[in-house]
Amino acid sequence: MAIAAALVVLLLAAPAVHAAQHDVSWSNSGNVDYNTWSSGQTFNVGDTVEFKYNSLLHSVAEVSQSDYNGCDASNAIQTYSDGDTSITLPAAGTRYFICPTAGHCSGGMKVAIKVAGGGSSGGGGGSPTTPATTTPSGSTTPSGSSTPNAGGSSSNKEPSPAGSYGGAAASVLYNLVFGSAAVVATMVALLG
């Protein structure tokens, strides 16, 4: 019985894998290629895409592929206009988003998000999804990312070194240390 209790505590203390959040600075400043950005990202079921934009100038419309290709928001699946739109990706497939303001979509303010079939909390085979916030790049170079501000300029942030997971590593380490301590304390209490 003591071993079963220790196993339950160990399972509860196991580190969880979190969905990623992908931030999109939604702007028609002309220096952002949203599709180049999205093709460099991995979107999994359960991830969140957060569009941040000036709601007086822009909105976000989810549309079909044909409406995406034609920049037509008249048959939008859903339209958002709050300036800070968070959309969870509940299923695999491609989701299409455009800015319905006249001329913005045709000027490049549209993005296709390809959601992978494996969930971010799944347990099989692939590399785990780490808590992350990613932003669309202002250039087409694959290294680094930049987020344009309201004035259209961008600030660059160097990517983490290969194999570095930043906050995710700290979270896993935290869970392992305190989870192990909880298991040891439980075993001492039950056996001793």
Secondary structure, DSSP 4 states (H G I P E B T S, - for coil): -HHHHHHHHHHHHSPPPPPPEEEEE---SS---HHHHHHTS-EEET-EEEEE--TTT--EEEE-HHHHHTT--TT-SEEE-SSEEEEE--SSEEEEEE--STTTTTTT-EEEEEEEEEETT--SSSPPP---EE---SSS-SSSEEEE-TTS-EEEEPPPPTT--THHHHHHHHHHHHHHHHHHHHHHHHH-
